[in-house]
Amino acid sequence: MNIAQKIPLRRGSMDLDPLKQFIEWYQEAEQAEIPQANAMTLATSSEQGKPAARIVLLRGLDERGFVFFTNYESRKAEDLGENPKAALMFWWQPLSRQVRVEGWVEQVEADESDLYFSNRPRGHQIEAHASAQSQTIQNRAALVKQFAEVSKMFEEQEVPRPPHWGGYRVVPELLEFWQEGENRLHDRLRYRRDSAGDWAIERLAP
């Protein structure tokens, strides 16, 4: 889809529920066969305000928010323990669209993490035990050795979810839908909670 083919975003054409609107755009990104349409930038900040960002994958979405999984002892988890707020950003370049999300973060229930972990490839399950994510290691050989040792430990048995691994949910307080326009007259429509707890839609200058 190029700029000339785009229909400008109109407030009246957007779903009143931003999560339903996100699902519509997400499905269009998948239909466009964008590689890893579920890739999103996750931005966190420490208690002291030191920011960090990285790419993670969206693994769940419902009316409660956006779910991803990680090591609870990682840098991102450390940030979220100090400051449980985060921002997400999806960029679908072939569609010239992006979505920004801001909200507070909570851990998902253990049974939800158990279910997701049980469906991961076995090698990914073993890696969750073998890798002390974000920690300094001597070299790659040490990591490969640890992976082999964990593989042997769980030989011929199911790999349980380690207690230091699980999911987070970003509960949105703000979502912004951006679409490229001609002459840099981009469309930006922002959903935010009003004083009554309902979603208000606002147009922002590009």
MDTraj code that builds the backbone (N, CA, C; nanometers):
import mdtraj as md
import numpy as np

residues = "MET ASN ILE ALA GLN LYS ILE PRO LEU ARG ARG GLY SER MET ASP LEU ASP PRO LEU LYS GLN PHE ILE GLU TRP TYR GLN GLU ALA GLU GLN ALA GLU ILE PRO GLN ALA ASN ALA MET THR LEU ALA THR SER SER GLU GLN GLY LYS PRO ALA ALA ARG ILE VAL LEU LEU ARG GLY LEU ASP GLU ARG GLY PHE VAL PHE PHE THR ASN TYR GLU SER ARG LYS ALA GLU ASP LEU GLY GLU ASN PRO LYS ALA ALA LEU MET PHE TRP TRP GLN PRO LEU SER ARG GLN VAL ARG VAL GLU GLY TRP VAL GLU GLN VAL GLU ALA ASP GLU SER ASP LEU TYR PHE SER ASN ARG PRO ARG GLY HIS GLN ILE GLU ALA HIS ALA SER ALA GLN SER GLN THR ILE GLN ASN ARG ALA ALA LEU VAL LYS GLN PHE ALA GLU VAL SER LYS MET PHE GLU GLU GLN GLU VAL PRO ARG PRO PRO HIS TRP GLY GLY TYR ARG VAL VAL PRO GLU LEU LEU GLU PHE TRP GLN GLU GLY GLU ASN ARG LEU HIS ASP ARG LEU ARG TYR ARG ARG ASP SER ALA GLY ASP TRP ALA ILE GLU ARG LEU ALA PRO".split()
xyz = np.array([
    [0.0852, -0.1194, 0.0000],
    [0.0000, 0.0000, 0.0000],
    [0.0884, 0.1240, 0.0000],
    [0.0788, 0.2100, -0.1048],
    [0.1561, 0.3322, -0.1041],
    [0.0701, 0.4486, -0.0583],
    [0.1329, 0.5668, -0.0455],
    [0.0608, 0.6814, 0.0088],
    [-0.0617, 0.7143, -0.0741],
    [-0.0484, 0.7058, -0.2080],
    [-0.1602, 0.7434, -0.2947],
    [-0.2806, 0.6521, -0.2755],
    [-0.2565, 0.5287, -0.2325],
    [-0.3654, 0.4327, -0.2145],
    [-0.4323, 0.4463, -0.0784],
    [-0.3720, 0.5208, 0.0099],
    [-0.4244, 0.5274, 0.1460],
    [-0.5494, 0.6142, 0.1545],
    [-0.6374, 0.5755, 0.2401],
    [-0.7529, 0.6569, 0.2733],
    [-0.7196, 0.7281, 0.4027],
    [-0.7263, 0.8626, 0.4066],
    [-0.6940, 0.9335, 0.5307],
    [-0.7775, 0.8828, 0.6471],
    [-0.7170, 0.8811, 0.7654],
    [-0.7884, 0.8347, 0.8841],
    [-0.8888, 0.9395, 0.9277],
    [-1.0101, 0.8969, 0.9507],
    [-1.1159, 0.9828, 1.0002],
    [-1.1620, 0.9299, 1.1349],
    [-1.1886, 1.0185, 1.2260],
    [-1.2309, 0.9781, 1.3590],
    [-1.3553, 0.8891, 1.3517],
    [-1.4482, 0.9239, 1.2619],
    [-1.5725, 0.8479, 1.2508],
    [-1.5545, 0.7073, 1.1982],
    [-1.4391, 0.6812, 1.1323],
    [-1.4157, 0.5472, 1.0773],
    [-1.3403, 0.4575, 1.1744],
    [-1.2951, 0.5133, 1.2872],
    [-1.2184, 0.4369, 1.3848],
    [-1.3130, 0.3728, 1.4855],
    [-1.2800, 0.2519, 1.5277],
    [-1.3598, 0.1852, 1.6304],
    [-1.3505, 0.2631, 1.7611],
    [-1.4601, 0.2687, 1.8351],
    [-1.4598, 0.3409, 1.9616],
    [-1.3707, 0.2735, 2.0656],
    [-1.3439, 0.1445, 2.0462],
    [-1.2565, 0.0678, 2.1352],
    [-1.1189, 0.0575, 2.0700],
    [-1.0163, 0.1183, 2.1285],
    [-0.8846, 0.1171, 2.0639],
    [-0.8247, -0.0226, 2.0489],
    [-0.8582, -0.1149, 2.1384],
    [-0.8036, -0.2502, 2.1259],
    [-0.8653, -0.3213, 2.0053],
    [-0.9930, -0.2960, 1.9796],
    [-1.0555, -0.3527, 1.8590],
    [-0.9956, -0.2897, 1.7343],
    [-0.9667, -0.1606, 1.7413],
    [-0.9024, -0.0938, 1.6282],
    [-0.7619, -0.1484, 1.6057],
    [-0.6901, -0.1752, 1.7142],
    [-0.5564, -0.2328, 1.7011],
    [-0.5636, -0.3696, 1.6347],
    [-0.6581, -0.4525, 1.6780],
    [-0.6711, -0.5863, 1.6193],
    [-0.6967, -0.5771, 1.4694],
    [-0.7782, -0.4812, 1.4284],
    [-0.8054, -0.4627, 1.2852],
    [-0.6775, -0.4293, 1.2093],
    [-0.5977, -0.3363, 1.2621],
    [-0.4721, -0.3010, 1.1959],
    [-0.3730, -0.4165, 1.2005],
    [-0.3695, -0.4868, 1.3116],
    [-0.2774, -0.5996, 1.3253],
    [-0.3103, -0.7087, 1.2236],
    [-0.4378, -0.7373, 1.2065],
    [-0.4786, -0.8381, 1.1088],
    [-0.4427, -0.7941, 0.9668],
    [-0.4545, -0.6664, 0.9389],
    [-0.4160, -0.6162, 0.8067],
    [-0.2649, -0.6293, 0.7866],
    [-0.1880, -0.6094, 0.8929],
    [-0.0431, -0.6280, 0.8838],
    [-0.0086, -0.7739, 0.8559],
    [-0.0794, -0.8658, 0.9206],
    [-0.0565, -1.0082, 0.8953],
    [-0.0978, -1.0452, 0.7532],
    [-0.2106, -0.9914, 0.7070],
    [-0.2570, -1.0199, 0.5711],
    [-0.1592, -0.9668, 0.4667],
    [-0.0891, -0.8583, 0.5014],
    [0.0121, -0.8031, 0.4117],
    [0.1419, -0.8827, 0.4175],
    [0.1459, -0.9884, 0.4996],
    [0.2606, -1.0777, 0.5151],
    [0.3863, -1.0014, 0.5587],
    [0.3661, -0.9061, 0.6492],
    [0.4792, -0.8358, 0.7070],
    [0.5520, -0.9308, 0.8011],
    [0.6810, -0.9526, 0.7840],
    [0.7536, -1.0455, 0.8720],
    [0.7439, -1.0023, 1.0178],
    [0.7075, -1.0973, 1.1016],
    [0.6955, -1.0733, 1.2455],
    [0.6178, -0.9443, 1.2747],
    [0.4952, -0.9436, 1.2282],
    [0.4074, -0.8283, 1.2537],
    [0.3850, -0.8075, 1.4026],
    [0.4132, -0.9108, 1.4824],
    [0.3953, -0.9003, 1.6280],
    [0.5172, -0.8442, 1.6997],
    [0.6211, -0.8046, 1.6246],
    [0.7394, -0.7443, 1.6874],
    [0.7061, -0.6041, 1.7359],
    [0.7483, -0.5725, 1.8575],
    [0.7189, -0.4406, 1.9137],
    [0.8363, -0.3936, 1.9975],
    [0.8609, -0.2647, 1.9920],
    [0.9618, -0.2055, 2.0784],
    [0.9002, -0.1873, 2.2168],
    [0.9695, -0.2367, 2.3181],
    [0.9267, -0.2199, 2.4574],
    [1.0237, -0.1234, 2.5244],
    [0.9721, -0.0106, 2.5715],
    [1.0543, 0.0880, 2.6405],
    [1.0196, 0.0885, 2.7884],
    [1.1230, 0.0818, 2.8714],
    [1.1064, 0.0848, 3.0162],
    [1.1981, 0.1913, 3.0738],
    [1.1824, 0.2167, 3.2028],
    [1.2677, 0.3142, 3.2699],
    [1.2913, 0.2685, 3.4120],
    [1.4125, 0.2900, 3.4598],
    [1.4438, 0.2558, 3.5984],
    [1.3805, 0.3573, 3.6924],
    [1.3920, 0.3300, 3.8211],
    [1.3392, 0.4221, 3.9216],
    [1.4070, 0.5586, 3.9106],
    [1.5320, 0.5595, 3.8656],
    [1.6077, 0.6835, 3.8516],
    [1.5817, 0.7535, 3.7179],
    [1.4958, 0.6932, 3.6338],
    [1.4623, 0.7545, 3.5062],
    [1.5534, 0.7166, 3.3923],
    [1.6385, 0.6147, 3.4093],
    [1.7281, 0.5710, 3.3017],
    [1.6485, 0.4838, 3.2045],
    [1.6352, 0.5259, 3.0782],
    [1.5520, 0.4511, 2.9840],
    [1.6262, 0.3357, 2.9181],
    [1.5489, 0.2405, 2.8688],
    [1.6024, 0.1293, 2.7904],
    [1.4922, 0.0812, 2.6969],
    [1.5307, 0.0326, 2.5792],
    [1.4333, -0.0168, 2.4820],
    [1.4902, -0.1391, 2.4135],
    [1.3994, -0.2283, 2.3743],
    [1.4384, -0.3501, 2.3049],
    [1.3160, -0.4042, 2.2304],
    [1.3404, -0.4954, 2.1358],
    [1.2310, -0.5580, 2.0620],
    [1.1882, -0.6849, 2.1344],
    [1.0579, -0.6985, 2.1571],
    [1.0003, -0.8218, 2.2090],
    [0.8831, -0.8578, 2.1172],
    [0.8232, -0.9737, 2.1416],
    [0.7137, -1.0195, 2.0556],
    [0.5823, -1.0201, 2.1325],
    [0.4787, -0.9680, 2.0695],
    [0.3439, -0.9729, 2.1262],
    [0.2967, -1.1177, 2.1233],
    [0.2610, -1.1717, 2.2393],
    [0.2203, -1.3109, 2.2481],
    [0.0765, -1.3290, 2.2943],
    [0.0097, -1.2199, 2.3266],
    [-0.1291, -1.2296, 2.3679],
    [-0.1927, -1.0922, 2.3693],
    [-0.3217, -1.0862, 2.3371],
    [-0.3931, -0.9586, 2.3387],
    [-0.5408, -0.9858, 2.3629],
    [-0.5954, -0.9199, 2.4635],
    [-0.7392, -0.9238, 2.4872],
    [-0.7807, -0.7895, 2.5460],
    [-0.9013, -0.7826, 2.6012],
    [-0.9511, -0.6554, 2.6521],
    [-0.8685, -0.6023, 2.7689],
    [-0.7829, -0.6868, 2.8280],
    [-0.6999, -0.6433, 2.9406],
    [-0.5705, -0.5782, 2.8962],
    [-0.5188, -0.6137, 2.7790],
    [-0.3961, -0.5521, 2.7328],
    [-0.3063, -0.6427, 2.6514],
    [-0.1785, -0.6015, 2.6400],
    [-0.0794, -0.6622, 2.5521],
    [0.0167, -0.7475, 2.6341],
    [0.0368, -0.8733, 2.5950],
    [0.1165, -0.9671, 2.6744],
    [0.2453, -1.0059, 2.6021],
    [0.3545, -1.0059, 2.6772],
    [0.4811, -1.0602, 2.6289],
    [0.5421, -1.1428, 2.7416],
    [0.6394, -1.2268, 2.7076],
    [0.7026, -1.3161, 2.8052],
    [0.8528, -1.2926, 2.8083],
    [0.9110, -1.3129, 2.9272],
    [1.0532, -1.2861, 2.9428],
    [1.1048, -1.3474, 3.0717],
    [1.2327, -1.3268, 3.0975],
    [1.2971, -1.3684, 3.2219],
    [1.2693, -1.2618, 3.3280],
    [1.2185, -1.3029, 3.4435],
    [1.1852, -1.2081, 3.5492],
    [1.3099, -1.1511, 3.6192],
    [1.4283, -1.1975, 3.5789],
    [1.5529, -1.1451, 3.6354],
    [1.6316, -1.0636, 3.5320],
    [1.5681, -1.0296, 3.4221],
    [1.6334, -0.9551, 3.3145],
    [1.6343, -0.8055, 3.3444],
    [1.7018, -0.7300, 3.2587],
    [1.7067, -0.5846, 3.2748],
    [1.5663, -0.5253, 3.2678],
    [1.4865, -0.5714, 3.1724],
    [1.3525, -0.5157, 3.1590],
    [1.2679, -0.5439, 3.2829],
    [1.2849, -0.6643, 3.3389],
    [1.2096, -0.6995, 3.4590],
    [1.2554, -0.6156, 3.5779],
    [1.3848, -0.5889, 3.5858],
    [1.4366, -0.5039, 3.6923],
    [1.3755, -0.3642, 3.6833],
    [1.3706, -0.3108, 3.5619],
    [1.3076, -0.1798, 3.5423],
    [1.1621, -0.1817, 3.5845],
    [1.0899, -0.2841, 3.5414],
    [0.9466, -0.2902, 3.5700],
    [0.9195, -0.3114, 3.7182],
    [1.0130, -0.3742, 3.7880],
    [0.9982, -0.3885, 3.9320],
    [1.0105, -0.2548, 4.0035],
    [1.0930, -0.1664, 3.9492],
    [1.1130, -0.0343, 4.0079],
    [1.0091, 0.0668, 3.9603],
    [0.9693, 0.0520, 3.8349],
    [0.8794, 0.1493, 3.7722],
    [0.7854, 0.0742, 3.6781],
    [0.6694, 0.0285, 3.7276],
    [0.5813, -0.0589, 3.6504],
    [0.5002, 0.0136, 3.5441],
    [0.5675, 0.0917, 3.4622],
    [0.5045, 0.1561, 3.3476],
    [0.5924, 0.1325, 3.2263],
    [0.5294, 0.1265, 3.1084],
    [0.6056, 0.0963, 2.9874],
    [0.5357, 0.1566, 2.8668],
    [0.6105, 0.1617, 2.7573],
    [0.5570, 0.2041, 2.6285],
    [0.5899, 0.0966, 2.5254],
    [0.4988, 0.0778, 2.4306],
    [0.5171, -0.0157, 2.3202],
    [0.5071, 0.0621, 2.1896],
    [0.5755, 0.0128, 2.0867],
    [0.5617, 0.0734, 1.9550],
    [0.5681, -0.0343, 1.8478],
    [0.4651, -0.0384, 1.7641],
    [0.4593, -0.1291, 1.6494],
    [0.4848, -0.0454, 1.5236],
    [0.5705, -0.0957, 1.4344],
    [0.6017, -0.0257, 1.3100],
    [0.5830, -0.1211, 1.1943],
    [0.4822, -0.0936, 1.1121],
    [0.4518, -0.1760, 0.9957],
    [0.4838, -0.0956, 0.8704],
    [0.6100, -0.0974, 0.8325],
    [0.6608, -0.0109, 0.7257],
    [0.5883, -0.0286, 0.5917],
    [0.5606, -0.1513, 0.5449],
    [0.4930, -0.1639, 0.4164],
    [0.3554, -0.0967, 0.4122],
    [0.2929, -0.0814, 0.5284],
    [0.1631, -0.0138, 0.5353],
    [0.1773, 0.1320, 0.5771],
    [0.2999, 0.1741, 0.6045],
    [0.3265, 0.3113, 0.6530],
    [0.2403, 0.3444, 0.7739],
    [0.2389, 0.2519, 0.8682],
    [0.1589, 0.2685, 0.9890],
    [0.2425, 0.2366, 1.1131],
    [0.2108, 0.3038, 1.2209],
    [0.2666, 0.2672, 1.3499],
    [0.1602, 0.2861, 1.4570],
    [0.1763, 0.2116, 1.5659],
    [0.0875, 0.2249, 1.6811],
    [0.1740, 0.2389, 1.8044],
    [0.1451, 0.3403, 1.8865],
    [0.2121, 0.3606, 2.0143],
    [0.1153, 0.3270, 2.1269],
    [0.1684, 0.2641, 2.2307],
    [0.0889, 0.2255, 2.3476],
    [0.1632, 0.2696, 2.4726],
    [0.0928, 0.3270, 2.5676],
    [0.1508, 0.3594, 2.6980],
    [0.0585, 0.3047, 2.8054],
    [0.1174, 0.2510, 2.9121],
    [0.0337, 0.1976, 3.0182],
    [0.1145, 0.1453, 3.1346],
    [0.0430, 0.0898, 3.2300],
    [0.1093, 0.0284, 3.3444],
    [0.1181, -0.1210, 3.3234],
    [0.2077, -0.1853, 3.3969],
    [0.2439, -0.3246, 3.3691],
    [0.2198, -0.4118, 3.4910],
    [0.1675, -0.5320, 3.4646],
    [0.1445, -0.6309, 3.5696],
    [0.1921, -0.7666, 3.5210],
    [0.2305, -0.8527, 3.6127],
    [0.2624, -0.9906, 3.5751],
    [0.1323, -1.0657, 3.5468],
    [0.1355, -1.1545, 3.4481],
    [0.0181, -1.2368, 3.4197],
    [0.0102, -1.3486, 3.5238],
    [-0.1048, -1.4110, 3.5321],
    [-0.1228, -1.5214, 3.6262],
    [-0.0309, -1.6380, 3.5910],
    [0.0100, -1.7126, 3.6922],
    [0.1041, -1.8237, 3.6731],
    [0.0512, -1.9266, 3.5742],
    [-0.0796, -1.9549, 3.5795],
    [-0.1328, -2.0566, 3.4892],
    [-0.1262, -2.0118, 3.3432],
    [-0.1364, -1.8810, 3.3196],
    [-0.1230, -1.8293, 3.1829],
    [0.0208, -1.8455, 3.1339],
    [0.1174, -1.8182, 3.2228],
    [0.2577, -1.8386, 3.1865],
    [0.2881, -1.9865, 3.1649],
    [0.2295, -2.0732, 3.2509],
    [0.2497, -2.2178, 3.2367],
    [0.2002, -2.2665, 3.1005],
    [0.0816, -2.2191, 3.0618],
    [0.0223, -2.2633, 2.9354],
    [0.1078, -2.2207, 2.8177],
    [0.1511, -2.0955, 2.8179],
    [0.2340, -2.0486, 2.7071],
    [0.3667, -2.1239, 2.7024],
    [0.4293, -2.1420, 2.8194],
    [0.5588, -2.2094, 2.8233],
    [0.5479, -2.3524, 2.7724],
    [0.4393, -2.4202, 2.8050],
    [0.4224, -2.5604, 2.7647],
    [0.4118, -2.5761, 2.6132],
    [0.3773, -2.4689, 2.5434],
    [0.3627, -2.4742, 2.3981],
    [0.4844, -2.4208, 2.3239],
    [0.5884, -2.3812, 2.3975],
    [0.7106, -2.3334, 2.3333],
    [0.7911, -2.4511, 2.2771],
    [0.8729, -2.4275, 2.1734],
    [0.9633, -2.5333, 2.1264],
    [1.0542, -2.5783, 2.2413],
    [1.0897, -2.7046, 2.2431],
    [1.1678, -2.7592, 2.3544],
    [1.3001, -2.6832, 2.3732],
    [1.3657, -2.6477, 2.2635],
    [1.4902, -2.5744, 2.2750],
    [1.4723, -2.4400, 2.3438],
    [1.3592, -2.3758, 2.3196],
    [1.3304, -2.2478, 2.3846],
    [1.3051, -2.2683, 2.5336],
    [1.2411, -2.3796, 2.5667],
    [1.2164, -2.4108, 2.7082],
    [1.3486, -2.4325, 2.7822],
    [1.4396, -2.5060, 2.7191],
    [1.5688, -2.5326, 2.7813],
    [1.6483, -2.4032, 2.7965],
    [1.6422, -2.3163, 2.6960],
    [1.7148, -2.1886, 2.7024],
    [1.6683, -2.1047, 2.8203],
    [1.5399, -2.1108, 2.8531],
    [1.4877, -2.0322, 2.9656],
    [1.5526, -2.0746, 3.0970],
    [1.5923, -2.2019, 3.1086],
    [1.6638, -2.2501, 3.2267],
    [1.8136, -2.2196, 3.2181],
    [1.8682, -2.2265, 3.0962],
    [2.0139, -2.2202, 3.0796],
    [2.0692, -2.0786, 3.0806],
    [1.9904, -1.9818, 3.0379],
    [2.0421, -1.8462, 3.0205],
    [2.0024, -1.7551, 3.1354],
    [2.1012, -1.6959, 3.2011],
    [2.0771, -1.5935, 3.3035],
    [2.0685, -1.4599, 3.2314],
    [1.9540, -1.4335, 3.1741],
    [1.9370, -1.3206, 3.0828],
    [1.9852, -1.1886, 3.1427],
    [2.0583, -1.1142, 3.0631],
    [2.1119, -0.9818, 3.0952],
    [2.2334, -0.9857, 3.1880],
    [2.2726, -1.1050, 3.2328],
    [2.3892, -1.1154, 3.3208],
    [2.5175, -1.1348, 3.2380],
    [2.6294, -1.0867, 3.2887],
    [2.7573, -1.1034, 3.2214],
    [2.8006, -1.2498, 3.2251],
    [2.8444, -1.3025, 3.1116],
    [2.8941, -1.4400, 3.1060],
    [3.0349, -1.4391, 3.0470],
    [3.1084, -1.5465, 3.0709],
    [3.2494, -1.5520, 3.0307],
    [3.2646, -1.5506, 2.8794],
    [3.1887, -1.6360, 2.8117],
    [3.1956, -1.6438, 2.6656],
    [3.0794, -1.7290, 2.6158],
    [3.0668, -1.7403, 2.4832],
    [2.9567, -1.8181, 2.4254],
    [2.9693, -1.9665, 2.4600],
    [3.0921, -2.0141, 2.4680],
    [3.1132, -2.1560, 2.4988],
    [3.0511, -2.1922, 2.6334],
    [3.0594, -2.1016, 2.7291],
    [2.9996, -2.1272, 2.8605],
    [2.8490, -2.1386, 2.8503],
    [2.7890, -2.0564, 2.7653],
    [2.6436, -2.0615, 2.7456],
    [2.6024, -2.1926, 2.6779],
    [2.6785, -2.2315, 2.5761],
    [2.6489, -2.3567, 2.5059],
    [2.6636, -2.4757, 2.6014],
    [2.7639, -2.4715, 2.6866],
    [2.7844, -2.5794, 2.7844],
    [2.6675, -2.5869, 2.8812],
    [2.6216, -2.4719, 2.9290],
    [2.5088, -2.4701, 3.0217],
    [2.3823, -2.5235, 2.9546],
    [2.3628, -2.4892, 2.8284],
    [2.2472, -2.5395, 2.7532],
    [2.2531, -2.6921, 2.7440],
    [2.3713, -2.7453, 2.7166],
    [2.3870, -2.8913, 2.7061],
    [2.3599, -2.9590, 2.8402],
    [2.4046, -2.8982, 2.9485],
    [2.3829, -2.9560, 3.0815],
    [2.2349, -2.9575, 3.1177],
    [2.1647, -2.8490, 3.0855],
    [2.0205, -2.8450, 3.1136],
    [1.9462, -2.9455, 3.0257],
    [1.9884, -2.9581, 2.9002],
    [1.9272, -3.0560, 2.8100],
    [1.9378, -3.1968, 2.8677],
    [2.0552, -3.2287, 2.9214],
    [2.0763, -3.3611, 2.9801],
    [1.9935, -3.3784, 3.1064],
    [1.9812, -3.2736, 3.1861],
    [1.9055, -3.2800, 3.3115],
    [1.7588, -3.3137, 3.2864],
    [1.7027, -3.2602, 3.1766],
    [1.5614, -3.2828, 3.1468],
    [1.5410, -3.3878, 3.0373],
    [1.6442, -3.4688, 3.0143],
    [1.6357, -3.5711, 2.9114],
    [1.5189, -3.6660, 2.9388],
    [1.4383, -3.6883, 2.8347],
    [1.3248, -3.7806, 2.8402],
    [1.2192, -3.7383, 2.9432],
    [1.2058, -3.6107, 2.9666],
    [1.0983, -3.5607, 3.0512],
    [1.0575, -3.4214, 3.0052],
    [0.9387, -3.3800, 3.0468],
    [0.8924, -3.2468, 3.0112],
    [0.9756, -3.1412, 3.0840],
    [0.9937, -3.0274, 3.0178],
    [1.0703, -2.9181, 3.0774],
    [0.9725, -2.8255, 3.1495],
    [0.9841, -2.8128, 3.2805],
    [0.8917, -2.7262, 3.3541],
    [0.9269, -2.5784, 3.3361],
    [0.8292, -2.4938, 3.3532],
    [0.8575, -2.3500, 3.3481],
    [0.9381, -2.3097, 3.4708],
    [1.0528, -2.2444, 3.4495],
    [1.1296, -2.1991, 3.5660],
    [1.0567, -2.0858, 3.6361],
    [1.0695, -2.0754, 3.7679],
    [0.9972, -1.9710, 3.8419],
    [1.0388, -1.8301, 3.8051],
    [1.1560, -1.8149, 3.7423],
    [1.2043, -1.6820, 3.7054],
    [1.1629, -1.6416, 3.5640],
    [1.0690, -1.7122, 3.5058],
    [1.0285, -1.6852, 3.3678],
    [0.8761, -1.6780, 3.3600],
    [0.8251, -1.5778, 3.2890],
    [0.6794, -1.5671, 3.2763],
    [0.6384, -1.4437, 3.1978],
    [0.5113, -1.4101, 3.2087],
    [0.4562, -1.3047, 3.1258],
    [0.4285, -1.1749, 3.1986],
    [0.4246, -1.0697, 3.1200],
    [0.3819, -0.9375, 3.1647],
    [0.2673, -0.8907, 3.0746],
    [0.1804, -0.8108, 3.1319],
    [0.0720, -0.7498, 3.0539],
    [0.0838, -0.5977, 3.0641],
    [0.0878, -0.5306, 2.9498],
    [0.0825, -0.3848, 2.9461],
    [-0.0643, -0.3456, 2.9355],
    [-0.1156, -0.2838, 3.0409],
    [-0.2555, -0.2404, 3.0457],
    [-0.2600, -0.0972, 2.9917],
    [-0.3194, -0.0756, 2.8741],
    [-0.3058, 0.0544, 2.8088],
    [-0.3875, 0.1656, 2.8742],
    [-0.3239, 0.2807, 2.8809],
    [-0.3894, 0.4045, 2.9229],
    [-0.3974, 0.5025, 2.8063],
    [-0.3141, 0.4782, 2.7047],
    [-0.3095, 0.5644, 2.5869],
    [-0.2649, 0.4817, 2.4670],
    [-0.3307, 0.5009, 2.3543],
    [-0.2889, 0.4403, 2.2279],
    [-0.2951, 0.5468, 2.1203],
    [-0.1951, 0.5475, 2.0339],
    [-0.1938, 0.6411, 1.9219],
    [-0.1749, 0.5653, 1.7916],
    [-0.2642, 0.5920, 1.6958],
    [-0.2587, 0.5307, 1.5639],
    [-0.2065, 0.6356, 1.4650],
    [-0.0967, 0.6017, 1.3978],
    [-0.0291, 0.6931, 1.3057],
    [-0.0286, 0.6305, 1.1682],
    [-0.0629, 0.7126, 1.0685],
    [-0.0562, 0.6674, 0.9292],
    [0.0055, 0.7773, 0.8438],
    [0.0997, 0.7391, 0.7598],
    [0.1699, 0.8355, 0.6753],
    [0.0740, 0.9019, 0.5773],
    [0.0943, 1.0325, 0.5541],
    [0.0137, 1.1069, 0.4579],
    [0.1012, 1.1822, 0.3602],
    [0.0408, 1.2290, 0.2528],
    [0.1151, 1.3056, 0.1543],
    [0.1619, 1.4384, 0.2139],
    [0.2776, 1.4851, 0.1651],
    [0.3329, 1.6134, 0.2094],
    [0.3532, 1.6187, 0.3603],
    [0.3781, 1.5015, 0.4186],
    [0.4002, 1.4885, 0.5634],
    [0.2786, 1.5309, 0.6466],
    [0.1621, 1.5308, 0.5834],
    [0.0389, 1.5561, 0.6574],
    [-0.0115, 1.4225, 0.7125],
    [0.0659, 1.3680, 0.8051],
    [0.0354, 1.2375, 0.8605],
    [-0.0887, 1.2447, 0.9493],
    [-0.1599, 1.1328, 0.9558],
    [-0.2751, 1.1220, 1.0460],
    [-0.2297, 1.0644, 1.1787],
    [-0.2675, 1.1293, 1.2881],
    [-0.2388, 1.0811, 1.4230],
    [-0.3666, 1.0906, 1.5049],
    [-0.4202, 0.9754, 1.5416],
    [-0.5394, 0.9715, 1.6251],
    [-0.5046, 0.9032, 1.7563],
    [-0.5295, 0.9730, 1.8645],
    [-0.4923, 0.9249, 1.9973],
    [-0.6163, 0.8916, 2.0793],
    [-0.6118, 0.7754, 2.1425],
    [-0.7147, 0.7349, 2.2388],
    [-0.6571, 0.7523, 2.3785],
    [-0.7309, 0.8167, 2.4650],
    [-0.6880, 0.8277, 2.6041],
    [-0.8104, 0.8192, 2.6939],
    [-0.7864, 0.7742, 2.8161],
    [-0.8950, 0.7628, 2.9131],
    [-0.9369, 0.9019, 2.9614],
    [-1.0684, 0.9292, 2.9613],
    [-1.1147, 1.0560, 3.0158],
    [-1.1477, 1.0393, 3.1641],
    [-1.1980, 1.1436, 3.2256],
    [-1.2238, 1.1408, 3.3693],
    [-1.3284, 1.0376, 3.4084],
    [-1.4121, 0.9976, 3.3132],
    [-1.5157, 0.8978, 3.3405],
    [-1.4669, 0.7555, 3.3143],
    [-1.3428, 0.7445, 3.2657],
    [-1.2880, 0.6124, 3.2366],
    [-1.3182, 0.5629, 3.0967],
    [-1.3828, 0.6479, 3.0157],
    [-1.4131, 0.6111, 2.8773],
    [-1.2979, 0.6543, 2.7865],
    [-1.2960, 0.5993, 2.6646],
    [-1.1922, 0.6356, 2.5692],
    [-1.2332, 0.7592, 2.4912],
    [-1.1505, 0.8611, 2.4936],
    [-1.1706, 0.9814, 2.4132],
    [-1.0732, 0.9768, 2.2962],
    [-1.1196, 1.0135, 2.1764],
    [-1.0360, 1.0120, 2.0564],
    [-1.0016, 1.1566, 2.0195],
    [-0.8718, 1.1822, 2.0014],
    [-0.8242, 1.3157, 1.9691],
    [-0.7339, 1.3098, 1.8475],
    [-0.7402, 1.4121, 1.7630],
    [-0.6479, 1.4213, 1.6494],
    [-0.5299, 1.5081, 1.6890],
    [-0.4093, 1.4603, 1.6563],
    [-0.2874, 1.5342, 1.6867],
    [-0.2235, 1.5861, 1.5573],
    [-0.1596, 1.7012, 1.5655],
    [-0.0845, 1.7515, 1.4507],
    [0.0343, 1.6601, 1.4240],
    [0.0693, 1.6395, 1.2961],
    [0.1823, 1.5518, 1.2652],
    [0.3161, 1.6146, 1.3048],
])
top = md.Topology()
chain = top.add_chain()
for i, resn in enumerate(residues, 1):
    res = top.add_residue(resn, chain, resSeq=i)
    for name in ("N", "CA", "C"):
        top.add_atom(name, md.element.get_by_symbol(name[0]), res)
traj = md.Trajectory(xyz[None], top)
